[in-house]
Amino acid sequence: MCVSAHPDVTVVCGRLEVDPEDRRQHTAINPCLIVEVLSPSTEDYDRGEKLDHYKQIDSLQEIVLVAHDEPNVEVIRRVEETWEHVTYRPGAAELPSLGSSLPLDEVYRDPLEGG
């Protein structure tokens, strides 16, 4: 299923398939993971209508919502025919679709502080 919204990050596992109606070929139709960075102006849309659209993508296994103002990462993952919602703060967000984890201290590290 094609979604007209574009996520902040799209991860495709396997061969990339693009929307044939997208002349610029920028719309992946087979993501396994999508990341949205929440902001005050888009958070309601990202958590509502946009999230509902994403959940209709057959290949999608996980949706990651990253808070912009505090170390808080939410992972919404497909578990058989339903979706499970897990919040991580602090620690590392587990991403089974990638066989990996996302350390929150790295996500929220201030590059100006070094380290």
BAFI-3210 file (N, C-alpha, C; in Angstrom, 3 decimals, decimal comma, padded with zeros to 6 digits):
// residues 115
n [1|2|3|4|5|6|7|8|9|10|11|12|13|14|15|16|17|18|19|20|21|22|23|24|25|26|27|28|29|30|31|32|33|34|35|36|37|38|39|40|41|42|43|44|45|46|47|48|49|50|51|52|53|54|55|56|57|58|59|60|61|62|63|64|65|66|67|68|69|70|71|72|73|74|75|76|77|78|79|80|81|82|83|84|85|86|87|88|89|90|91|92|93|94|95|96|97|98|99|100|101|102|103|104|105|106|107|108|109|110|111|112|113|114|115]
n.u [000,835|000,537|001,661|001,082|002,401|005,644|008,095|010,505|012,734|013,330|013,585|014,494|014,277|015,873|015,132|014,584|011,445|009,685|007,127|005,247|003,848|005,168|006,977|009,512|010,630|011,008|009,540|009,372|007,737|007,869|008,798|010,501|010,894|010,050|010,824|009,803|010,400|009,148|007,503|006,296|004,498|003,768|003,165|000,544|-000,582|001,373|001,055|-001,536|-003,425|-001,336|000,139|-001,854|-002,076|000,483|000,389|-001,024|000,673|001,895|004,507|005,679|007,205|007,980|007,439|008,970|008,861|010,297|010,908|011,380|012,274|013,031|014,668|013,085|011,768|009,477|008,345|006,406|005,341|004,666|002,903|002,091|-001,186|-001,695|-000,715|001,949|002,878|005,691|007,514|010,597|012,825|015,254|017,916|018,022|016,332|014,766|014,969|013,706|013,119|015,353|017,242|018,650|019,526|018,703|020,576|019,567|021,131|022,917|021,269|020,303|022,564|024,471|026,085|027,788|028,898|030,859|032,483]
n.v [-001,186|002,206|005,113|008,505|010,193|011,076|009,531|010,457|008,794|005,913|002,445|-000,211|-003,626|-005,879|-005,984|-002,827|-001,426|000,806|003,340|003,171|005,333|007,547|009,842|010,788|008,705|008,391|007,242|004,639|001,553|-000,686|-000,651|-001,863|-000,726|002,358|005,695|008,408|011,681|013,397|016,518|019,612|020,746|018,657|016,365|015,394|014,640|012,778|010,776|010,053|010,106|009,679|007,560|005,588|005,224|004,222|001,740|000,187|-000,724|-003,556|-004,720|-003,469|-003,606|-002,274|000,853|003,766|006,247|009,224|011,347|014,855|016,465|015,197|012,276|009,839|007,207|005,606|002,469|000,977|-002,064|-004,698|-007,510|-010,451|-010,269|-007,845|-004,729|-003,826|-001,645|-000,099|001,752|003,374|004,659|005,531|003,857|001,359|001,188|-001,611|-003,183|-005,491|-006,022|-005,239|-006,667|-005,433|-002,723|000,554|002,816|005,101|007,096|007,718|008,670|011,007|012,429|015,340|016,866|018,997|018,820|016,981|013,745]
n.w [000,000|-000,755|000,859|001,198|002,922|004,075|005,952|008,545|008,631|006,712|006,610|004,622|004,323|002,451|-001,054|-002,528|-003,175|-005,123|-005,304|-008,163|-009,111|-008,277|-009,709|-009,143|-007,843|-005,034|-003,038|-000,955|-000,943|000,548|003,324|006,289|008,687|010,166|011,076|013,031|014,035|016,627|016,846|018,289|016,428|014,724|016,147|016,940|014,454|013,597|015,533|015,129|012,421|010,518|011,679|011,635|008,860|008,277|009,600|007,857|005,935|004,506|004,687|006,834|009,984|012,323|013,966|014,886|017,259|018,061|020,680|020,647|022,682|025,033|026,445|025,143|023,563|021,549|020,502|018,162|017,378|015,066|016,013|015,127|014,263|015,407|017,052|019,150|021,755|023,003|025,358|025,726|028,046|030,204|028,448|025,937|022,903|021,737|018,591|016,944|014,241|012,879|014,149|016,181|018,461|019,712|021,229|023,616|024,811|022,817|020,793|021,921|022,514|022,943|020,400|020,653|023,123|022,958|023,178]
ca.u [000,000|001,292|001,286|001,583|003,256|007,027|008,673|011,834|013,680|012,725|014,530|013,972|015,012|015,752|015,105|013,756|010,338|009,216|005,784|005,325|003,217|006,086|007,897|010,867|011,071|011,455|008,608|009,493|006,444|008,108|009,670|010,323|010,930|009,865|011,107|009,270|010,822|007,963|007,677|005,009|003,583|003,357|002,983|-000,813|-000,724|002,255|000,497|-002,912|-003,706|-000,137|000,405|-002,866|-001,691|001,658|000,011|-001,631|001,741|002,085|005,892|006,138|007,286|008,127|007,355|009,701|008,542|011,377|010,576|012,415|012,626|013,445|015,030|011,873|011,555|008,388|008,378|005,145|005,765|003,654|002,970|001,071|-002,239|-001,936|000,437|002,388|003,469|006,669|008,210|011,936|013,450|016,415|018,311|018,136|015,109|014,984|014,418|013,831|013,058|016,726|018,148|019,530|018,917|019,005|020,900|019,011|022,164|023,501|020,262|020,131|023,872|024,711|027,358|028,630|029,549|031,921|032,240]
ca.v [000,000|003,448|006,160|009,762|010,827|010,621|009,498|011,051|007,734|004,685|001,338|-001,289|-004,876|-006,577|-005,181|-001,634|-001,303|002,187|003,605|003,447|006,617|008,601|010,087|011,015|007,422|008,631|006,654|003,194|000,957|-001,899|-000,459|-002,757|000,142|003,793|006,545|009,768|012,544|014,167|017,940|020,149|021,052|017,465|015,192|014,844|013,980|011,610|009,742|009,758|009,716|009,166|006,249|004,673|004,909|003,351|000,394|-000,529|-001,190|-004,979|-005,067|-002,712|-004,361|-001,389|002,305|004,353|007,651|009,800|012,652|015,841|017,286|014,390|010,908|009,035|006,573|004,635|001,529|000,294|-003,184|-005,677|-008,822|-011,202|-009,446|-006,658|-003,849|-003,674|-000,324|-000,142|003,018|003,241|005,843|005,526|002,526|001,161|000,712|-002,860|-003,167|-006,850|-006,073|-005,038|-007,468|-004,442|-001,824|001,964|003,388|006,446|008,077|008,125|009,452|012,313|013,008|016,686|016,818|020,116|018,467|016,003|012,401]
ca.w [000,000|-000,839|001,796|000,654|003,922|004,043|007,290|008,704|008,257|006,208|006,464|003,791|004,459|001,180|-002,277|-002,502|-004,120|-005,097|-005,807|-009,596|-009,407|-007,839|-010,830|-008,619|-007,283|-003,671|-002,084|-000,765|-000,585|001,322|004,486|007,438|009,860|009,896|012,235|013,028|015,128|017,000|017,154|018,738|015,324|013,972|017,002|016,860|013,150|013,576|016,413|014,731|011,036|009,853|012,262|011,097|007,479|008,305|010,047|006,735|005,036|004,799|005,010|007,995|011,234|013,476|013,817|016,007|017,506|018,864|021,251|020,323|023,834|026,169|026,062|025,146|022,264|021,543|019,384|017,894|016,529|014,650|016,649|014,403|013,652|016,222|017,251|020,530|021,983|024,085|025,560|026,286|028,629|029,312|028,001|024,497|022,260|021,002|017,241|016,421|012,770|012,399|014,961|016,775|019,431|019,515|022,539|023,756|025,109|021,535|020,065|022,550|022,851|022,425|019,671|021,078|024,380|022,701|023,711]
c.u [000,877|000,750|001,890|002,483|004,655|007,604|010,038|012,928|012,878|013,816|013,831|014,872|014,802|015,747|014,133|012,683|009,817|007,825|005,884|004,694|004,078|007,135|009,332|011,459|011,642|010,598|008,755|008,141|006,616|009,058|009,445|010,307|010,815|010,142|010,483|009,820|009,661|008,334|006,320|004,013|003,076|002,977|001,589|-001,034|000,116|001,690|-000,891|-003,019|-002,501|000,206|-000,583|-002,554|-000,515|001,285|-000,634|-000,590|002,102|003,497|006,387|006,072|007,350|008,026|008,002|009,350|009,565|010,942|011,719|012,982|013,067|013,818|013,833|011,646|010,461|008,527|007,028|005,492|004,609|003,926|001,787|000,050|-002,526|-000,646|000,698|003,116|004,389|007,379|009,544|012,411|014,059|016,701|018,464|016,826|015,445|014,261|014,588|013,811|014,445|017,718|019,133|018,795|019,424|019,281|020,420|020,070|022,875|022,543|020,199|021,449|024,014|026,065|028,304|029,370|030,684|031,535|031,671]
c.v [001,244|004,454|007,456|010,495|010,242|010,669|010,187|010,069|006,531|003,636|000,248|-002,495|-005,664|-005,592|-004,007|-001,700|000,120|002,293|003,950|004,787|007,809|008,794|010,281|009,753|007,567|007,929|005,138|002,646|-000,333|-001,683|-001,538|-001,944|001,588|004,543|007,914|010,499|013,479|015,621|018,475|020,364|019,813|016,271|014,585|014,089|012,704|010,462|009,284|009,233|009,088|007,764|005,211|004,275|003,936|001,914|-000,434|-001,072|-002,622|-005,332|-004,457|-003,543|-003,464|000,072|002,887|005,832|008,194|011,167|013,619|016,519|016,521|012,998|009,971|008,512|005,534|003,761|000,850|-000,823|-004,141|-007,004|-009,611|-010,252|-008,160|-005,838|-003,684|-002,342|-000,408|001,199|002,744|004,599|005,462|004,110|002,472|000,607|-000,530|-002,802|-004,550|-006,933|-005,902|-005,929|-006,579|-003,667|-000,417|002,581|004,833|007,486|008,540|009,004|010,871|012,967|014,372|016,700|017,942|019,835|017,484|014,642|011,505]
c.w [000,000|000,167|001,292|001,637|003,835|005,448|007,319|008,308|007,796|006,069|005,668|003,990|003,172|000,024|-002,159|-003,582|-003,993|-005,717|-007,291|-009,984|-008,984|-008,930|-010,367|-007,999|-005,879|-002,622|-002,043|-000,331|000,226|002,507|005,540|008,729|009,415|011,193|012,005|014,242|015,418|017,291|017,585|017,594|014,591|014,839|016,910|015,558|013,094|014,410|015,974|013,312|010,342|010,364|011,734|009,660|007,463|008,667|008,944|005,749|005,421|005,257|006,314|009,273|012,466|013,068|015,069|016,091|018,484|019,354|020,957|021,559|025,081|025,703|026,203|023,733|022,424|020,306|019,313|016,927|016,259|015,361|016,111|013,791|014,418|016,344|018,746|020,662|023,201|024,146|026,241|026,783|029,951|028,849|026,506|023,972|021,443|019,661|016,607|014,898|012,158|013,139|015,699|017,861|019,178|020,885|022,644|024,079|023,842|020,738|020,601|022,971|022,200|021,715|020,076|022,378|024,188|023,199|022,774]
res [m|c|v|s|a|h|p|d|v|t|v|v|c|g|r|l|e|v|d|p|e|d|r|r|q|h|t|a|i|n|p|c|l|i|v|e|v|l|s|p|s|t|e|d|y|d|r|g|e|k|l|d|h|y|k|q|i|d|s|l|q|e|i|v|l|v|a|h|d|e|p|n|v|e|v|i|r|r|v|e|e|t|w|e|h|v|t|y|r|p|g|a|a|e|l|p|s|l|g|s|s|l|p|l|d|e|v|y|r|d|p|l|e|g|g]
***
